[in-house]
Amino acid sequence: MDIAVIGSNMVDLIAYIDQMPKPGETREAPEFEMGCGGKGANQAVAAAKLGSRVMMVSKVGDDLFADATLANMKAHRIDTEYVTAVKGATSGVAPIFVDPASQNSILIIKGANAHLMPEDVDQASAKLKQCSLIIVQLEIPLPTVYKAIAFGNEHNIPVILNPAPASTNLDYSYVCRSDFFIPNETELEILTGLPVDGEENIAKAAMTLVERGVKNVIVTMGSRGAMLVTKETVTTLPSYEVNANDTTGAGDAFIGCFAHYYVQHHDVMEAMKKAMAFAALSVTKRGSQTSYPTEAEVTAFLEQQHVHA
């Protein structure tokens, strides 16, 4: 196994809207799509699409959505041995509203994801020990996140912590034990309480986390690119110019791709460059997992960039 994702899965219910209805107003939306999502599952699919051997530790409900979620993971060759059903719970769902400017607003109902417990990490331990990297996010209970980080530390397995959705209750003694802390700029603002308008302020906010002991902070900044902040350096990689169609799942695309390439060669900057290309391609298509490119598409896209450079 290359990568373990200990985290969430959701069913995305995507409405493409002209504008949000006001309170008490009913509006017609031109289009609706349903897809498999959730931050954990998105990251797992992104890495799996590139060829990583991925396992998930996750929970589904005992409903129709659970069947679709499991079938989708299996279709992407993700190991689902430790994706188990919770009796009497609904699967996680995420109603998503995408406006004409391709910006999205998302509600999440955790459902069965709220039942992923530290004991579930213990139960999967034999297989987890074989992994080269662990990824966690915050759509599952925080004690389970901490357990996953502690497990990674105990067995010398690097951990990526994606603090999404951002929680001000995060215990920094655990955050500092992750190897890569990857928020987007909005999450960085919530976590630090500092402004993130402009690269200088983003770097300052990220540096406060480094000063608290976080080893590597990678801030994803959408169309402005991505920034790596460590004790020694602040490095910004500009984004690739594309026509954005739907930004849903772009942050997860970045993390899954970064994980895939980091496991391969442990070159942080190279993994970030590939992840930027992967995320850029993902926003050109609709949906989250359905928009993720193949390795061949990423390679062709990067070659094209060199030609135009």
Secondary structure as UniProt FT lines:
FT   STRAND          3..6
FT   STRAND          10..16
FT   TURN            23..24
FT   STRAND          31..37
FT   HELIX           39..49
FT   TURN            50..51
FT   STRAND          54..60
FT   HELIX           64..75
FT   TURN            76..77
FT   STRAND          79..85
FT   TURN            87..88
FT   STRAND          93..98
FT   TURN            100..101
FT   STRAND          104..106
FT   HELIX           111..115
FT   HELIX           118..123
FT   HELIX           125..128
FT   TURN            129..130
FT   STRAND          133..137
FT   HELIX           142..154
FT   TURN            155..156
FT   STRAND          159..162
FT   TURN            168..169
FT   HELIX           172..175
FT   TURN            176..177
FT   STRAND          180..181
FT   HELIX           185..192
FT   HELIX           199..211
FT   TURN            212..213
FT   STRAND          217..220
FT   HELIX           222..224
FT   STRAND          226..229
FT   STRAND          234..237
FT   TURN            248..249
FT   HELIX           250..265
FT   HELIX           268..282
FT   TURN            283..284
FT   HELIX           289..291
FT   HELIX           295..308
//
